[in-house]
Amino acid sequence: TDAEEDELQELSTAKHIITVDDFATKLVADLRATFDQRFSDPRSINEKRFAWDTWWCPDAAGTCQYNLVRTQAQVYFSAAQHEALVEALLTYGESILGCRAISSIWMSYYTDGHLQEFHCDNPHGPFAFVLSLTNWEDREFTGGETMIMNGQTLDFWNRPTPGKGLEHKDLITLVEPLFGRLAIFDPRFPHGVRQVHGTRDPRKGRLVLHGWFTDPSPFFSGPLDAAAATPVLNEAIQSAIEAIQDGEISSHPCAGTLALRLEVDGTTGAVNNVSFLADTLVPLPSVGVDPAIVRAHIQDELVAWLGNAEFSPSADGQETMITLPIVFD
């Protein structure tokens, strides 16, 4: 009934920015030490000092869009360091986001005058990441935060705030690049880097590794055989999608990614729990449509169908976790 539909509550709140502090602490310290060592003597001659690209990129009007100094992490670090970095990021991406690959990893530093103006990275992957090697607490500059436009700003006329003035902090989220912080965000949202003012010493500026999580696909952690379980999973997903498309409310066009976790009982094969790990789902604007109700209906169908999936018991009876990304476009 209409009353029952209105009572549906969102099972997950849209979260377009995720921060993980103290990420891979030993590795991050090692990468930072390598950078510092190579810049310790400005008169030394080393091929790694020539691996940097000064990226000055004006727009059509001649205004600076990107101004920073960058290199490829694979070129700059040793093979072992790069392998460890990729492994750490992939472990997180697979288990939390359901992304089985990452793009090439860039490393960039920002000193006085460097910035990125607002832009969107729609084609690269469902999640962007920034891993900070910046000595933020001891910085000798201002700026350097990642700027991400708020969802309310992008949906301004559908969610007006009459009688209230708005300032920068109400329109933009600033993510500080704390040392060892991994920031993950929805690259569809306009974002940039606040202009740095102060030091011209690369060792004292903003230093980050960045790229995109890609290839969203199911990830299995546990004894359940992925090949045998995939047909069951696909059938549940297909049934959920058909129910969503047939629903009067849930069929409203949406875009974004939902990453779910299925906890599969090892002794029975039943799904004990379905939870949401990451959520960037946005219903497209439409007059008279409540985005929260649309999201709630989609989430309800997914949990209902995926929660009723029946897998084969595992040989050792141990639980299996399935990270399942579902992309709406």
Buried (B, 14 or more C-beta within 10 A) or exposed (E): EEEEBEEBEBBBEBBBBBBBEEBBEEBBEBBBEBBBEBBEEEEEEEEBEEBBEEBEEEEEEEEBBBBBBBBBBBEBBEEEBBEBBBEBBBEBBBBBBBBBBBBEBBBBBBBBBBBBBBEBBEEBBBBBBBBBBBBBEEBEBEBBBBBBBBBBBBEEEEEEEEEEEEEEEEBBBEBBBBBBBBBBBBBBBBBBBBBBBBBEBBBBBBBBBBBBBBBBEBBBEBBBEEEEBEEBBEEBBEBBBEBBEEBEBBBBEBBBBBBBBBBBBBEEBBBEEBEBBBBBBBBEEEEEBEBEBBBBBBBBBBBBBBBEBEBEBBEEEEBBBBBBBBBBE
